[in-house]
Amino acid sequence: QEYTGLKMELVQWGALAAPELDAKLQGKRVFFIAATLRPETMYGQTNCYVGPQIDYGAYEINDTDVFICTERAARNMAFQGVTAERGRVHRIAGVKGAQLVGTLIKAPNGHYPEVYVLPMETVLATKGTGVVTSVPSDSPDDYATLMDLRKKAEYYKIDPAWASLEPLPVISTPGYGDLIAPTLVKQMKIQSAKDKVQLAEAKEIAYKEGFYSGTMLVGNFKGLPVQEAKNQVRDEMMAAGLAFAYAEPEGKVVSRSA
Ligand code: ZZB
C-alpha cells in the first residue's frame, strides 16, 4: 500500500502532553505524520485523529526533526530513506494517544491552516502511522466521528471549539454533490462512528465516486478530474517538503474491507 506521509507541524502541545514533551523536544521541529490515500483532499482538513489507547512515540528522524507516529511506522520509515541513518530509530519519548488530544498542528495544503488533534476509537495501531488527518467532506468515517465528538464533547473530554471547523467542499461528484461524505452518512442513516458495516460501504462508494467521477473544486488543480489531479497534488506537496512517500510492507496491510 503506497501512502502519502503528511507532515503536520506542531504549533502547540495540548495540556496533557505539555510540559513533558515541550521539555524533552526543546529546539526540535516536531511533525505529526498522517498516512493518507487521498492527498488531493487535504484542502478540506478540519482536524486530525489519534487512537486514545494507542502508544505513540516521538522519533528522532535527523538532527533537526522529530516525528510523532507509532513505533511500527517509525521502523518502516527508517528503511524508506526518511531517516538520516538507514534502519535506525531513536525514540525520544513515548506518549499515549489520549495525551496528544488538544494539540494544535499545521494542516499542509489546508484551507484551515491549523487544526486540533482529536480522539477516534476506530484508529488502527496496525495501519499507516496511527495518525489520521480528518477530511469530513470526503471521508464518511471522519464525518461520523466528528459529529459524535460534537454531540458528546464532554464525554470525549474535548473542548467543543476543537471540533468546530465545518467540512468544506473539495470535490464535486455528479451523484453526491460537493460534500459526498455528509451526503452518504445522511442517505444511509448512519447514526455514529459505531455503525461500522454501513460506514465501510459508504467508504467504498466515496472512494470510487471521488476517484472515477470527481472534479476538483479548489486548489491549483481546480476544475480537473480527480484522476488527473491526485498525483499532481501529491507531487506538488512532496516538492514543497510537506509530504513524502510512505509504503506499508506486504502482508502487514489491513485490507479496506477488514
Ligand atoms: C485522508 C482521507 C480523506 C482519507 C478522504 C480517506 C478519505 P483504507 O481506506 O482503510 O485502506 N487511515 C489511515 N491510517 C489509518 C489507521 N491507522 N486507522 C484508521 N484509519 C486510517 O485506509 C486509508 C485511509 O484510512 C486513509 O486515507 C486515512 O484516511 C485512513 F476523503 O486520509 B484517509 C473514502 C475515504 N476518503
Residues whose N, C-alpha, C, O or C-beta is under 5 A from the ligand:
A	BS01	ZZB	A35 T36 L37 R38 T41 T122 V123 L124 A125 K127 G128 G130 V131 V132 T133 V135 D138 S139 K203 A206 Y207 V254 R256
